[in-house]
Amino acid sequence: MAGHSKWSKVNYIKGSLDLKRGQLFSRLAKEITVAARLGGGDLSRNPRLRPVILAARAQSLMLKVTAENCDRIAADLRLILTGRHGNLALPGAVSSMFHRKGRATVPAATMQEGRLSDLEIEARGEELTQEDELHFITTVPDPLCAVAKAPTSAPAQFSI
């Protein structure tokens, strides 16, 4: 029984599979990053991102975590990822990829166009769009509260 080792047998069988799986995960992660940078992170509005996310989910690449204690989950994820030669980004590591925006939603039937334009100017609006029966004003989040307090003939919904 000289030269027999259980580890060498396992390593021979799993080694090539782990290498292929690692290459697949790297490729999918890169495709997700590129698709999200080009078209945004919304799956319904980014036709390039949706199939990549579905392929990643089929390979069990995506992590969805819900927990009561974020610190414990972060430690557990860090342990799992470190064991598989990955890493968990530090808080704020990707904040440069996102911009805080405010969005005011106003029913189209209850607001006159002139008053809506005034609200957009007041809110330092960057974009005014209409979908179905709603108007959306996209703005920086600071003046959004002032717009919410502005007297209108109909209630508006505000979110950041």
N, C-alpha and C positions, 0 to 999 in steps of 0.2 A: 504494500500500500504506500510505497514511497512516492512522493510527489503529488499525492491526492490532497486537495484542499477544497473545502466547501465554498469558501469565498471566491476562489479563482473560477469555479464553475458558475456561481451566481454572476460574477463580474463579466464573464464571457457571454452569458445569455442576456443580461440587462444592459451591458455597456453600449452596444450598438443601438438598442431601443432608446436609451436615455439620450444618446447623441442626436438621433433623429428628432426626438421629441423637443429637445432644447433648441434645435435649429428651427423647428416649426413655430415654437413659442416666440422666438426672437423675430421671425418674419412677420407673424401676426401682430405682435406689439408694435413693430415699425409701421405696418400698414394702418393700424388704428391711429397712431400718432399723425401720420401724414394726412389721412382722410379727415381727422378732426381739425387739423390746422387749416386745410384748404376749404372745408365746407361748414365748420362749426360742429358742435357736439350734439345737436338735435337730430335724432334718428329719422324723424318724419320729414325733415327738410334737407337731409344730406344723403343722396342716393348712393354715394360711394362708401359711406361709413356703415350703413345698415348690413350689407352682406359680410363685411369684415367682422362686425360684432357677432353676427350669427355664426360665422365660422369659428370665432374664438370661443363662443359659448359651447359649441359642439365639441371642442377640444378641452373644455373645462379650464379655460384660461382666465375667465373673469371671476373676480371675488366680490360677493355681496355680503356685507356683514351688518347685522343689527344686534346691538348689545346694550345692556344697562351700564356697563363699566367700560368706557372707551380706552382707559389706560391698560386694562387687562387684555383687551382684544388687540391693541397695538403691540403689546409685548408678545402675545402669542403669534400674531402675523409676522412680526420681525423674526421670531425664532424659526418659523416655518420657511420663510423666504430666505433667510441666511443659510439654512440647511440645504437649500436648493440653488445656491449661488445667486440669489436675487437680493434686492434691498427694498426697504420701505422709505419713501421720500419723507423728508422732514416737513413739518408744518410750514406752509408758505412757499414751498419749493416751486410750485407751479402757479403761484398767484400772478406772475407777470403775464400769463397766458389769458387772463380774464380781466374784464373791466366791469365795475359796478355800474349798473344802470337802474333808473327808475322807470316804471311803466304805468301810465294812467289809462284806465279803460273807461270810456264814456259811451253810453248808448247813442247811436246815430240819430234815432227818431226824436229824441228829446232835447237835442242841442243844436242851436243854429250854427251855421258855418262860421260866421263872423265871431261869435263868442268862443268857438273852438280854436280859432286862429289866435285870439287873444290869450287863451289858456296856454297855448303852445309857446307863444312869445314870453309869457310870464314865467314859464317853467324852463326857459332856455332850451326849448325842445330841439332835439337833433333830428327827429323823424316823426312824421304824422302819417299813419296808415289807416286804412279802413278794410275790415273783413266782415262780411255779412252785415249785421246790424250794429257793429261796434266800431268806434274810433279808438286808436291806440296812439298815445303820445309817449315817445321814448326820450328820456332826459337823464341828466346826471342826478343822483339821488338827493342832493342837498335841497334844491328848491321844490321837491316833490311835495313836502308837507304844506308849503304855501299854496300850491295848486289844489291840494285836497281841501283846504279851508276856504278856497274861493267860492263865493256864492254862485250856485248854478241852479238851473230850473229842474234838474234831475240829478239823482245821486250818481256818483262816479265811484269806481273801484280803483284802489291804488295798491301797488305792490312794488317791492324792491327785489 
